[in-house]
């Protein structure tokens, strides 16, 4: 059965891991990987002190290789050692350190906070330390310490969070030490990075804002506004024409006073009743000043006729 093969391989892997942890406890054992190749089985060992794994003249490595071949039935085992770059980010090494400190008689709370500071100082996003067992008295208890941000469930928890377990042998009993670390390089699915705007982005934003404002202004100009503008322009033109007519009439009145009126005044005794009204209207100015161009032309013709008649009568 395939299921039995999986279980069998899992048990073998666990037994190898326990053996290496016991054998390389002083070397700072941080875990192992097994790779099966056609040339043999490669066991990659992670350790804080790779020199102690190799041993003097390779003695320790040869001993481990022989044990793996004879006791665990591995075909042509090859042990490779890799140094752990940052031991504080390896939960297994940190759990073993906590166990060692507890066995030396240090208080569990002091030990936990000391290790947490070291882990966070190495750049971890979050850490959780759990110590369970007879830590305060005869009864079993559990103390949990955490700092930073760490995922508790879901795929990010199983994929990104590293876990390590160790035990401490004390007189009251065995203590279990469980360490979980979220490394600094982990990028969670809900992480959003907001980049700082560049100069080109700022120029684009200003241009977009100006275009939006212009669009709003164009949208606000409705049909009624256009009609209002047309009516305002028409009124302005009419006012301009009236101003031109008014200035023209004022100049004409002035000319009448200087040229025509004196001539009529000389023959005022010969004017008819209607002609005398015209003469008085010119002298008063007010009514003449408010005349339009057509009315003023008629008045002008009337005055010239009066002038011609008076001139003929003198002859």
Buried (B, 14 or more C-beta within 10 A) or exposed (E): EEEEEEEEEEEBBEEBBEBBBEBBBEBBBBBBEBEEEEEBBBBBBBBBBBEBBBBEEEEBBEEBBEBBBEEBEBEEBBBBBBBBEBBBBBBBBBBBBBBBBBEEEEEBEEBBBBBBEBBBEBEBBBBBBBBBBBBEEEEBEEBEBBBBEBBEEEEBBEEBBBBBBBBBEBEEEEBBBBBBBBBEEBEEEEEEEEEEEEEEEEEEEEEEEEEEEEEEEEEEEEEEEEEEEEEEEEEEEEEEEEEEBBEEBEEBBEEBEEEBBEEBEEBEEEBEEEBEEBBEBBEEBEEBEEBEEEEBEEBBEEBEEBBEBBEEEEE
